[in-house]
Amino acid sequence: MNAPTKRVEIIPAKRRALILEHLRVNGAASIAELSEAIGGSQSTVRRDLEHLVEGGYLERTHGGALLVPPLQATFEREPSINAHIRRAEKIAIGAEAALRLNPRESVIFESSSTVTEAVRAAIMRDLSLTVVTNSLDIAQLCASVPNWRVIMPGGTIRPGTNALAGEPGQSFFDTVHADVCFTGAYAVTGAILTDASLEVAALKRAMIGSARRKILLVDSSKFTQPAFATFCDLSAIDEVITDDGLDAEQLAALHALHPKVTVVPVRGTASFG
């Protein structure tokens, strides 16, 4: 029997992330170019493009596609695709963030894909932790660690995600006093942090308010126009950890707004995985 080809091995979410990454670098591409770049058939690429157009990621062109920034402030990326976008950056940021944890601390892990990479890195450190998370995926990862106590705050599973939001979880954080909170953001615009959803923004605000140290984990693509709902100001954050994809002007502006910024090196590494 022949060995499986690359086309069979790549799951749809990763394949679609590869398409988005190729278009991010090149702006536009034909179906033939995308087929060659990701190792999929042209018919598969066409189906993926239709999925991404319907999701608001792309505009179709004659014989190809064009990457356009989402115009809707409430645009939300599919979690399965988002997890594969800027993967190298997220892994590097997560590895750096895990170094901020100390034995016997209580830590809030918000449900973003970058925070998930911090969880994976923290598992390798063999610390005793009390973990609070609204993410079913993160909770499942943490439950495999014998010396971690895992608490979920409750709430309603948001459609299309494995994350909880709303009550009773939001009120739960009024009663919690954690050592540290790791959170992501949909967008960082000047000094404000935003999310595309009002209910997610409200939960992030509650999480940040219940922790002594607050650490923001965002890759360089998140420094962009604001999403729908503000949940925090940079002044409430103790440290920003990002990657070296920020240009000099963006980095200078960030340093001007926040005294503690950690930039992890990633350039030259593939941004998907």
N, C-alpha and C positions, 0 to 999 in steps of 0.2 A: 504494500500500500504506500502511496506517495505521502511524503511528509506534508502537514498542513502548510498552506501558503500564508504569506503575510496578510492577504486579504481576508482570510478566514479568522485569523488570530485577533485582529483589532476589533474591539467592541464598538458599537455605534457611537457612544458618548465620546470615547477617545478619538474616533475617526472624525467626528464633527469638530472637536477641539483642534485637531490637526488642520482642518480646513480653515477654521477661524484664525489660527496662528499663521498659516501661509498667507492668508489675505491681509492680516495685520502688517506683515513684513512687505508685501508686494502691492497692497491696495486693491488690485483686481486680478482675476485669473480666469482662463477658459476652463471648461470641463476637462479637456484633455490634459491641461497643465496640472489641475488638481488631482486627476487620476494618477498621473505619474508621481506627483509629490507625496501622496499618502499611500500609494500602493493598492488602490481600490479600483474596481471596474468603473467605467463611465456611467453605467446605469445606477450603480450604488451611489456614486457622487451626485447624480441628478436627484436621487431620493433624499440624500443628506441635505442638499441645497434647498429643496422644497421645505424640509423640516426647519431649517435655519431661517428661511424667509418667513415662514408662518410664525416662527418664534420671535421675529423682529430683529434678528441679528444682521441680516443681509438684504441687499436688493439684487434681484436677478437682472442680468444683462443678456444681450443676445449671445447665446453660447457659453455663458459663464456667470460670474457673480462679482459683486462689489461690496466691500465691507463698509458699512456706514455706522457712525456712532448712534446708539439709540436716542431718539428725540424725546421719548416719554420719560418723565421723572419717576414714574411708577414702574418702569421696565424692570423685570426680575429675571436673572439668568437661571436656566435650568441647573439645579445642583449637580446632576450627573455630568453635565458638560463643564460646568464651572470648575469642578474638582480637577480637571485635566488641563485647564488653561493656566499658563504661567506656573506650571508644576515645579520646575526647578527653583524658581524664586520662593514659592511657598515652602518647599522643603528646607531651603536654607534659612528662611526667616523662622520657621518652626524650630529648627535645631538651635538657633541662637536664643530663642525665647525660652526653651526648656532649661537653659542654663540659669535662668532667673529663679528657679524654684529651689526651695530649701526643704530638708526633711521635716515631716510632721506639719507642714503648712496646709491650710485650707485654700483651695483654688477654684475659681469659677471659670469654666470653659464655655464660652459662647459658641454657637453652632457653625461659624464660618469655616470654609475649607482650609484657610491658612491656620486657624486655631487647631483644626484637626491634625495638621502636620506637627504642631507643637505637642499635641497629646502623644503622637507616635514617638516623637523624640524623647519625651518625658518618661515613657514606659521603659526605655532603654537605660534610664539612670538608676533604677531600683531604689526609688525614694518611697517613704511612707507618706501618703497624702490623703486628705479628705477632699473629694471632688464633687462639685455641683455643676450640672450641665443640663441644658434644655435640648440637647441633641441625642436622639436615639442611637445614632451611629457612634458618637463619642462614648456614650454610656456603655455600649456593647464592647468597645475597645477597652475601656477602663475596667469593666467587670472581669476581664481576664487577668488582672493584676492582683495577686493575693493580698498585698499590703495596702491596697487602696480601698477606701470606703466611698461608695458612689451614691449620690443623692440626686434625684430628679425632682424638680419643683412642681410638676403637674402643668396642666393646660390642655390646649387643643392642638392636634397635629395639623400643621398648615398644609393645604392641598399641594401636592407635587413635591413635598419635602419630607424629611425625617426629623423635623424640629418642632418643638412645642412653643406655643405663644399664648398670650392671654391669661385669664384667671384659671385656677388659683395661683399659677406660677408667679405672676407679676407681684401679687401681694406677699407671696412667700419671701421675696427678697427684701421686704421691709423688716423682716425678722432675722436676717442673716448678717453676720459681720465677718466677712472672709478676709484672708490675708492678701490675696491677689486676684485680679480678674484679667483674663486674656480675652480681648474682643477684636473682631475685625470691623470693617466699615465698607459700605457700598461705595462711598466716595468721600474724599478729603478735599475740601475746597477752602483755601485760606485757613481760617481757624475753626471751621465747623466740620463736624462729622455727620453724615447723613445715611439714611437707608431708604429703599424704595417703598417700604411698607410701614404704615403708622403703627401697627401692632408690634412689629419687630423692633422698631425704633423705641417704643415704650418699654419693651422688655430689656433692651440693651441699656437704656437709661437707668432702669432699676438695678440691673446687675452691677453697673459701674458705681452706682451710689452705695452699694452694700459692701464694697471692697476697700481695704486700706491702700493697696497699690493697684494702679490701673495701667495696663500695658497694651498698646495698640499695635496689632500685627496687620500690615497692609503692604501688598506689593506695589511697585511703582506705577502700575496702570490705574490705580485707584485715585491718583491725584488728578482730578478732573472736575467737570461741572457737577453741581450738587444733585442728589436724588431728592425724592419727595419730602422726606421728614427728617428734621434735625434731631439727633439724640444726645449730642454732647459737644462741648467746646474743647479744643486742644488744651486749654488751660487746666482742664480736669484730669488730663492724662499725665502719668509720671514718666513714661518712656514711649517713644515711637520706634518700632523696628521695621525697616523696609529694606529694599534691595538697591543695587547700584545702577538700576535703569533710570533713576531720576537724572535729569540734566542739571547742569550747574546752577541754572537760574531757579529751578524748582527746589533744589537742595538748599540754596541760600535762603530762599523764602521760608522754608520749613525751619531752618536753624534760627531765623529771626523770630519765629513764632514760638519755638519750643527749645528749651535749653538742652534736653537730653534726647538725641536722635542717634540711633545705631543703624549703620548701613552695612549690610552683608554683601560680600562679593558674589556675583553670579554671572556676569557678562562672559560670553563665550560658551555658555552651557545651554543646551537645548531647553526650551521653555515649555515643554510638554512631556508627559510621561504616562 
